[in-house]
Amino acid sequence: MADDTTDTKSSNQMWGGRFASGPDAIMEEINASIGFDKKLFAQDIRGSIAHATMLAHQGIISADDKDKIVHGLNTILSEIESGNFEFSRQLEDIHMNVEARLATLIGPAAGRLHTARSRNDQVALDFRLWVKEELQKTEQMLTGLIAAFLDRAEEHAESVMPGFTHLQAAQPVTFGHHCMAYVEMFGRDRSRVRHAIEHLDESPIGAAALAGTGYPIDRHMTAKALGFREPTRNSIDTVSDRDFAIEFLSIAAIAGMHLSRLAEEIVIWSTPQFGFVRLSDAFSTGSSIMPQKKNPDAAELVRAKTGRINGSLVALLTIMKGLPLAYSKDMQEDKEQVFDAAESLELAIAAMTGMVRDMTVNTARMKAAAGSGYSTATDLADWLVREAGLPFRDAHHVTGRAVALAESKGCDLAELPLSDLQAIHPDITDKVYDVLTVEASVASRKSFGGTAPSEVRRQIAFWRARN
Ligand code: ARG
C-alpha cells in the first residue's frame, strides 16, 4: 500500500512543468488538434450545413431542427470570422468546438446534426475542401508566374546570353528562350495541380465512421451541394485516404524544386561577377556592414523553403505508411504538414513572380558573356560541314585547332584573321564570319523548340493562348 503511494508520487514529480497536473494534461496536449485545425472552420461549417440540409430533405431530421441548425452554424461562422469565438482545447478539435457552441446556441436540436456521420468522414471532408481551395489558389498563382515569364520572354526574345551546361558557357541562347524553359516547368506544375483537383473531387461525407450508415442519406445530394463531382465509392477507403494531401505535397515539392532552381540562378546572375540581372530593392537587402552589397535574400529564402516542403512530404508519407485501414488518430498529423507547405509554396511563388517582374536585365553583360568561352565553336564546325563539305568529326577537329589558336592569341574566334583560319583549313572563306557572331548563332537555331528568336516567339504564342 505504502509502496503504491510512493510510486504514484514519484512518477507525478517526473511529469513536472506544464504537465504537473498529471495524465489529463498530457493527454489533452497530445490529443488536441484545435491549435491548428481551427483553420478548417469555414469548411467544417459548410459541410455541416450541407449535411443538415440533406438530413431534412431525406426526412431524417425535421425541417424545423434543420433551420435552427443552419441558423446556429451561420452565427458561429460570423463569431469565428469576427474573432468572437472562444476555442477550447478540452473540446479537442474544430468539429467538437463547433458542435458544442451550437448546443449552447440552439439547445437540443444541435444533437441531431451528428446523425449519420462521424468525425472520420467529417474531417476527411473538411480537409479535402481545404486542399481543393488551396490547389485552386496555387493554379492561379502559377498562372501569374507564367504570365510574368511570358512578358520577360517577349521583351527579350532577341537578347543573347550564354546557355550553360555544367554551369560552363556552352552555346549562345536568348534570355527569352531561357525564360520560356521556366514557363514549361511551371506549366507542368500547373497541369499536375489540375489533375490533382480532378482526383480529389469526390465527397467523403456519408462514409460515416468507416462502414456507411443505415439512415437513408443521399450522398449525391451533399456531394453536389459542396461542389464535388460525385461521392466517393468506398466508405473504408474514404476515411483512411489521405492521397489528396500527399498529392498536394508532392506537387508542392516538385514546384518547390523548380522555384529553388530559379532562385539559385537568380543568386548566381545577380553576383557582381555575373551581373546579368539586378534585383529591385524590394526583393533584396543591404548589408549592415558592407555598403557595396545587395543580397538576394528573397531568392535564398525561396531556395530554403523547398527544404521545408520536402520535409512535409516525407513526414506525411511516413505517417501514413504503416496504418492499417481505416482511420487511425495518426492521421490527425496530416494537417500541419499541408498547412505549412501551402504557406511556404504561396510565399515562394509570390516572391518569385515579383522578382521576375521587377529585376533589371543587363543585356550588355549577357551578350558579352555569350561571346566569351568560344561559344560559337559549334557554329564554325557546322559551317565547315555545310559549306566546305567536311564530315562532322573532321570539322570538330579543325574547329578545335581554331579555338586553340584563338586561345593562344587571347582573342575570340571572330577576331582571328582569315589567313589564320585558312592556314588551318584552306576551304574556309570570309563568309565564315557570318556565323561566328552570337546573333548569327542563335538566329540559325530554328529547329522546333530551338533558341532562334522566331522559335521563341512561336513558343510564346503557344503559351499565351493557354494562359
Ligand atoms: N481531430 C481529428 C483528426 O484530425 C478528427 C477525427 C477524429 N476521429 C476519431 N475517431 N477520433 O483526425
Boltz pocket constraint, residues with backbone or C-beta under 6 A from the ligand:
constraints:
  - pocket:
      binder: B
      contacts: [[A, 31], [A, 33], [A, 37], [A, 92], [A, 93], [A, 119], [A, 120], [A, 123], [A, 327], [A, 328], [A, 329], [A, 331], [A, 332], [A, 333]]
      max_distance: 6.0
